[in-house]
Amino acid sequence: MSYIFLVSAVISEVIGTAFMRVAAQGRARYYAVVGVAYTLALYLLVRTLSEGMGIGVAYGIWAAAGVALTALVSRFVFKEPITRMMWCGMALIAVGVVLIEGGAHA
């Protein structure tokens, strides 16, 4: 169950960040979506921790997945570029998440 909460937290955070970009482009009413999405993301992260997942693992996955998914959303929704170095960074993030997760069970 903790992974369901964690995945939901990541999705909520990415939605909040994407709407922050929309709101910053002059559509101030979308700041309400940002606030709700971030509040939900933090609530779901707390639920993840209450299910027993360690904070190092939960926060590491939440932050890393959020960064990578936000970069992908920005590419496809806002037509922002993803450079070769950014792709390498996302690959390193994925490797880091695997190592953190694996280290928690070692």
Contacts in CASP RR format, 6 or more apart in sequence:
PFRMAT RR
TARGET T0000
AUTHOR 0000-0000-0000
METHOD contacts of the structure
MODEL  1
MSYIFLVSAVISEVIGTAFMRVAAQGRARYYAVVGVAYTLALYLLVRTLS
EGMGIGVAYGIWAAAGVALTALVSRFVFKEPITRMMWCGMALIAVGVVLI
EGGAHA
1 51 0 8 1.000
2 48 0 8 1.000
2 51 0 8 1.000
2 52 0 8 1.000
2 53 0 8 1.000
2 58 0 8 1.000
3 48 0 8 1.000
3 53 0 8 1.000
5 44 0 8 1.000
5 45 0 8 1.000
5 47 0 8 1.000
5 48 0 8 1.000
5 51 0 8 1.000
6 44 0 8 1.000
6 45 0 8 1.000
6 48 0 8 1.000
6 53 0 8 1.000
6 58 0 8 1.000
6 61 0 8 1.000
6 62 0 8 1.000
8 44 0 8 1.000
9 40 0 8 1.000
9 41 0 8 1.000
9 42 0 8 1.000
9 44 0 8 1.000
9 45 0 8 1.000
9 47 0 8 1.000
9 48 0 8 1.000
9 62 0 8 1.000
10 41 0 8 1.000
10 61 0 8 1.000
10 62 0 8 1.000
10 65 0 8 1.000
10 66 0 8 1.000
10 69 0 8 1.000
12 37 0 8 1.000
12 38 0 8 1.000
12 40 0 8 1.000
12 41 0 8 1.000
12 44 0 8 1.000
13 37 0 8 1.000
13 38 0 8 1.000
13 41 0 8 1.000
13 62 0 8 1.000
13 66 0 8 1.000
14 66 0 8 1.000
14 69 0 8 1.000
14 70 0 8 1.000
14 73 0 8 1.000
15 33 0 8 1.000
15 37 0 8 1.000
16 33 0 8 1.000
16 34 0 8 1.000
16 35 0 8 1.000
16 37 0 8 1.000
16 38 0 8 1.000
16 41 0 8 1.000
17 34 0 8 1.000
17 66 0 8 1.000
17 70 0 8 1.000
17 73 0 8 1.000
18 70 0 8 1.000
18 73 0 8 1.000
18 74 0 8 1.000
18 77 0 8 1.000
19 30 0 8 1.000
19 33 0 8 1.000
19 34 0 8 1.000
19 37 0 8 1.000
20 30 0 8 1.000
20 31 0 8 1.000
20 34 0 8 1.000
21 74 0 8 1.000
21 78 0 8 1.000
22 30 0 8 1.000
23 29 0 8 1.000
23 30 0 8 1.000
23 31 0 8 1.000
23 33 0 8 1.000
23 34 0 8 1.000
41 62 0 8 1.000
45 58 0 8 1.000
45 59 0 8 1.000
45 62 0 8 1.000
48 58 0 8 1.000
48 62 0 8 1.000
49 55 0 8 1.000
49 58 0 8 1.000
54 104 0 8 1.000
56 100 0 8 1.000
56 104 0 8 1.000
57 100 0 8 1.000
57 101 0 8 1.000
57 104 0 8 1.000
60 97 0 8 1.000
60 100 0 8 1.000
61 97 0 8 1.000
61 100 0 8 1.000
61 101 0 8 1.000
64 93 0 8 1.000
64 94 0 8 1.000
64 96 0 8 1.000
64 97 0 8 1.000
65 93 0 8 1.000
65 97 0 8 1.000
67 90 0 8 1.000
67 93 0 8 1.000
68 90 0 8 1.000
68 93 0 8 1.000
68 94 0 8 1.000
71 82 0 8 1.000
71 86 0 8 1.000
71 90 0 8 1.000
72 82 0 8 1.000
74 80 0 8 1.000
75 81 0 8 1.000
75 82 0 8 1.000
END
